[in-house]
Amino acid sequence: MPDASAQPTTDADRAIPGPLAGYTTLRMGGPAERIVAAGSADEIVRAVQTAEEPVLILAGGSNVVIGDPGFPGTVILVRSRGLRVVDEDAGSVTVRVDAGEPWDDLVAATVGNGWAGLECLSGIPGSTGATPIQNVGAYGQEVAETITSVEVYDRVEGTRHSIPAADCGFAYRGSIFKYVDRWVVLSVDFRLTRSPLSGPVRYAELARALGVEVGDQVPLADARAVVLRLRAGKGMVLDATDPDTRSVGSFFTNPVLDRATYDLLLERSAELGDPPAWPGADGLVKVSAAWLIDKAGFTKGHPGTGGVAISSKHTLALTNRSGTAHTGDLLALAATIRDQVHDRFGVTLHPEPVLVNCAL
């Protein structure tokens, strides 16, 4: 397949140092000492090798919260683009995708080509290289299900190599790459199924919206269209005219509780009814963070100070509603929510985005 999506990095892309807010979906973050754009895997490696420390790798900026002081070092903007088939047979295809390729562009391309496996991840902002770091997931799919390997630059060993999916430590919204500076993602390989139909629909909300039963399959384009509609209804598809989309999507992960903590939650929430929950292995139970936040008294649109607020569409998203709010305001609201949920239910919420030069 030709690399039709590749775009060269221009001199104009080699940005002048300034506020990092313009590189994040939150539109928050102070200045960096240096900003360098890298338009290919080779450029990313060279930039990392020659950069003055500390170094921050930044691509789509959709899952990062940057502090008001900014970043006291070099920010490398990942701007590599491209996807190509590297292996195929009658039933499947393996696609290698550059780290800077916008994620939803990739999903649209796979759906258009009749390759199933990513369709329920439509509309998620950010870059392809960020998806294994977070083990991005939505509506019953996770990228760990289709990733076969991740090409990285190892900053400790000074080498460039591929890490098989089995060694990536994929877990719920996590991997070996998260919160660790050692590996810089250069490209990701996905093995997808040749099929005009989606994988079995696993998520009840999506099944209802599609008018099918859980476990049914639907045309790929239908799955993508309905996921986009559902996400847009929650303010989870970027829209310059919608202040609810100035966010990092879900700010907190759904907590995974041991049995004792889950039983305490049931005891404390008895008058409210059981929270939405999903049993897992070893007696663990994942519960809805959105439910906990709402029942702790933080409803949609709840305001913080300085122009931040809970999204008017989804209680899990914290937004820069004014467009001019500070990171400190956002973190103060997040801390208030976290503390009140813990006081009410005995459950600790943890942030999903990466916090840079700031803390919660």
N, C-alpha and C positions, 0 to 999 in steps of 0.2 A: 504494500500500500504506500502511495506517495505521502511524504510528510507535508501535507497540505496546510497543516495548522501552524507550522513553524514560522516565526517572525524574528528577524534579526534585531538585536539590540542596537539602538541608535545612540549617538552622542547625547541627544536630548534626554534619553532614558537614564543617563548616568547623573542621577539627581544631585542638586545642590543640597548640602546639609540643611535641615530644617525640621519642623515638627513632624513627628511620626503619625500624628492623627490621620493624615491624608492617606496612609497606607493600611488603615485598619477599618473594619466594618463598624466598629464602635465610634469612629471619628474622635478618638481620644489618644493622648500620649504626647509627651514633650519631645524635645529635639534629640538628635543623635550627633555625635561628634563627626562621624563620617558615614555617608551612604553610598554604596556601590551597587550598580545593577549588573547582573550576570545573565547572559542570554543563551548559554549552553552549559552542558555538564562540565566541559573542559573549563569554561570561564568560572563556573562555581568553584571548582577545585582550586584553580589558580587564585581566586579571590580569597578563599579560606586560607590557603598557604601563605599568602603575602599580607594578610590583614593585620593591623595592629589590634591586639587584644584589649578588652574582651570583644567577642563577636556574637552577633545575633543574626540568625537566618530567618528571613521574613519573606513570605510569598503572598498569599491572598489576604492575610491579616484577619481572618474570620474567626479564629479561635485563640486570640491573644488579647491580653489586657496589659497595656504599657503604662507605667506610672507617669505621673505629671512631671517628674524631673527628666523624663526621657531615658535615653540609653547612653552611658558614658563610654562608648567605644564605636566599633564599626558595625553597621547594619548592612548585610548583603541581601539585596532584593533578588529573589529567584524569578527569573523571567524566561526560562527555557520553555520551549513549546514543541510539541510534536507527538505523534502516535504512529506506530507501525506494527504490522503483523510479524511476529518472529517464529511462530509455529502454528500449524493447523492440521486438522484431519476432518473426516466427514462429519463429526459431531461437535467439534469444538475449535476454538481459535485462541491463541495467546497473543495479547497485545502488550507491547512495551510503550509506556507513556512517560514523557519527560515530566520532571517534578513540577515545573511551572505551568503545565497545561491546566487551564481552568476546569475544575471538576465537572461542572454541569455541561460544559462543551463535550467532555468525554462521554458522559452518560447519554447525551443526545446522539452522539455518533454511534455508540453501541446499539442503541435502540433502532436507529435508522438503518443499521447494517444487519439487523436481525440476530444480534448477539445478546443472549439473556444472562442476567446475573447482577446487573447494577441498576435496573430500572426503578426499583423502589428507593433508590438513593438520589433521585432527581431533585433538583432545586437547592441542594446543599451548596452554600457558597464556599469559596476557598480553592486551593490548588490540589492537584492530584498527589503531589509529594507529601502533603500533610495527612492524607487519609490513613496510611499505615501507622503513623505516629499515634493518632487518636483511636485507631480501629473504628473509623466512622461507621455509624449504623443508623438506620431509621426504617420504620414500617416493616420490620421483620427481616431485614437484610443487614449484613455487616461486610465490610471489605475483606475481612479475614477469610471469608468463605471463597473468594475468588482470587486473592493474591497468591501467586506462586513463588515470587522472590522480590526482593527490594535491593536495588543497586545503591551502594552508599560509598561515601568517602569516609574512611576511618581516620579521625584526627589524631588518635593515639598512635596507631601503627604507620600512619602516612601512606595508606594503601587504598586502592579502589577495588571493590569486589561486590559480589552479590550475596545476600543473606537469604537462605531458603525460608519460606513461610513458617516452617516448623520451628525455626530458631528465632523467630521474631517476638516470641512471648506474648502473642495476642491474647487479650483479656477484655472484659467489658470496659470500653473506652480507654484502653491502654495497650502498651507494647513496651519492648525494651528501649524504644526510641524516645519515649515521653519522659520529660524532666531530665534527660541526659544529653550532654553536649557532644558526646563522642562521635556519633554518626550523623553525617549530612546526607539526606536522601537526594539521589540524583535521578532515578527513574523507578518505575514500579511495573512489574509484569502481572497481568490479570488473565486468568484462563476462564473463558466464557463459553456458554453453550450456544451452538447454532440452533435457533428456534424462533418461530414467530410468536411464541407464547412466553409469558413470564414464568418464573418459577412459581411453585405453589404459594398462594397468598397466605401469609402466616398471621397477619395483624388484623384483629377483629374490626377496628375502625376502617381500615382500608377495604376489607371485604364488604362491609356495609355500604361504603361509598360506591363501590364497583357493582353492587347488587349481586354478589356471589357468596358462596359459602367459604369459610376458611378451608384452605387446602385446594381450592379450585385454581385453575390457570386462566389468564386472560391475555388478549393481544398486548404485546409489549407497549405499543403506543397508548393503549387505554390505561395501562398501569402508570405510565409516566404522566399522562395528562391528569389523572386523578390525584396522584401524589403531589404534583405541582399545585393543584387547586387546594388540597388540604393544607399544604405548607403555607401557601399565600394567605389562607384564612387565619393562620396563626402568626402572621407577620414573619415567617421564616424564609421568605424569598426576597432577595434584595430588591428594593424599590425606592428610588431617590425621592419619591413623593410621599412615602410612608415613614414617619418617624419611628414607628415600631420596629422597623428593620435595621435601625442603627443599634445593633446589638451583636452579641456573639452566639446567637441562638440560645439554646438551653444553658443557663449559667451554672446550674447545679446538676450533678449526675443523680440518677435514681439510686438511693442507698441500697446496698446489699447487706442484709442483716442476718446474724446468727439467730438461732431459735429463741434464745433467752431475750434478746433485744426485741425480736418480733413479738414475742408474747407480751412484753412490757408495753409495746406500742398498742397492741390490741386492747390491753387493759385500760390504757389512758385514753383511747379513742372510742370506748365502748358506746358512748351516747351518740357518736357521730356515724357509726357503722364502720364496717371493715374497710380499710384503704385498698385501692387496687393493688394487687400483688401478683408476682409470678414466681412460683417455686423453682429452685435451682438444685444443683448437686450438693451433696453433703449437708442437707438440711437448711441450706441458705435460702433466703427469700428476698427477692428484689421488690421494692415498693415504690410507689409513685411519689416523686419529689414534688410534683405540681399539686397533688392532693394535700400533702403535708403543709406546703406553703399556704395554700388557700385556707385550710382548716385552722392554721395558726393565726389567721386574721389578715393575711395579705392577699387581697383580691386583685383582679385584673385592673390595671391603671393606678394602683396604689403609688402615691408620689413619695419620692425622697426629697432631699434638699438639692439646690443648685441646678435643677433642671433634669434630674434623672427620675425614672419611674419604672415600675413593673409594666410590661407591655399591656396594652388594652385588649390584646387578643390571646395572651398565653402567660400564665403565671410563672413559667420557668425562665422567661426572657427578661433581663434587665436592660433598659434602653437609655440612650442619650437622647431623651425626647426633645430637649431644647436645641440640640446640635452644638451647644457650646459648653456643656457640662464638663467637669473635671473628673479624672479617674478617682480621686479621693472621695468624691460624692457617691460614685457608683459603688465603691468598696464599702462605704459606710452603710449604704442601704443593704448590700449583701450581708454584711456582718450582723445587722439588726435582724434580718430574716433568719439567718443561720442560728443566732442565739435564741430567738423566740421559738423556733421549731424545736430546738433541743430542750428548752425549758418546758415546752408543752408536751412533747412526745418522747423525750429521751433519745432522739435520733439526731446524729450529726450529719449535716449536709456538707458535701465537698465540692469545690468549684470544678467545672469541666474545662474551662479555658486555661491556658498557660499564663501565669502572672509574671510579668517582666519588670524588674526594678520596682516592685510594689508587693504588698502582702495583705492577706485577709485574716 
